[in-house]
Amino acid sequence: MAISSEKMADMGELEFRELADNAPVMIWRSRTDKLCDWFNKPWQDYSGKTQGQLYGYGWAEDVHPEDYDRCVATYVTAFDAREPFTMPYRLRRHDGVYRWFLDNGAPFYREGVFAGYFGSCIDITEQRDLEEHQRVLLAELNHRVKNNLQLILSFLQLSKMGASSDEAKELLQSAMTRVQGVGIMQDELYKSAGGVVELSEYLASLARSTIAIENSGQSTLVAEAQFIEVPHELASNLGLIVNELITNAIKHSGAEAGRIHLRVQRLGVQEMEITVADNGRGFSQESLQAIAKPGNMRGSGLINALARKCNAALSRENDKGAVVKIRLPVA
């Protein structure tokens, strides 16, 4: 006996509801007028409400007050644009407890005609709690590092005040400058989430902070930077190099150096180049020869050592001021 198309449709609807009601996620559906008209059993069990109570915007009554406006705005904006959306929000359980959910919604069509939205919610409370715990630990670690650096600076300042020779005072001042540079770098790296750092914002911000400390922002930074992501360790070493180069540009380029140029750019797919240039008096022949000497432990020697650690090729030249280029491979 042939089965009618209406019967087939009823069987398909029954199988869908059976599948949805036994799914390990909370599923919802809305009509073309944005009103939700169906929720699976896990959603009803979680909320302790019936389909009728959840109907329309009844489900939104359980959204945390702090998340409500953002949640509804995201839903309405995506709906009007017929675009998928993903949003986290807190949803009240039947016992009054709020838990975090990640809601993913997407439009669906029947015979090419827009028919509404389907969505699913996954409980991400444990993940959010872990992320918050890690954030607190990271903030505490950053606070301790900054305190330790400040303590080191105080010791160095006291040693400089008690130093008898100009050479000792100069060495202690250089040490203080580098410790301040490490503090600036620490602040910038702390802002970066995950295991990678985006160089264009990181290095430009670091350079501005260094200029502000070294000469009260009297020099002007011109930054041209492309979007490049690198691991934290590489970003840390590059930050130390740029800090040292900016400090040197301010210290050695002369009073006429009012502009420092930072450029970060890709050279093809697997290589990048960082350029720090100023409009000062440039490198003298004697300074270039001193930089090239083995065992140089001054700022230029530190830059050379850090460049080798980054597998970078480093060059220095004069072009209307001092120009330093660091070329290195990048994934």
Protein Blocks (a to p, Z undefined) as FASTA:
>chain_A
ZZdfklmmmmmmmmmmmmmmmpcbdcddddfkopafbdcfklmmmnopafklmgojlmmm
mpcfklmmmmmmmmmmmmmnopacddddddddfkopacddddddddddeehiafbdcddd
ddfklmmmmmmmmmmmmmmmmmmmmmmmmmmmmmmmmmmmmpmbfklmmmmmmmmmmmmm
mmmmmmmmmmpgcjbdcfklmmmmmmmmmmmmmnnomaccddddddddddfklmmmmmmm
mmmmmmmmmmmnojklmbdcdddddehjkbccdddddfbebjafklmmmmmpghiabfkl
mmmmmmmmnopacddddehiacdddddddZZ
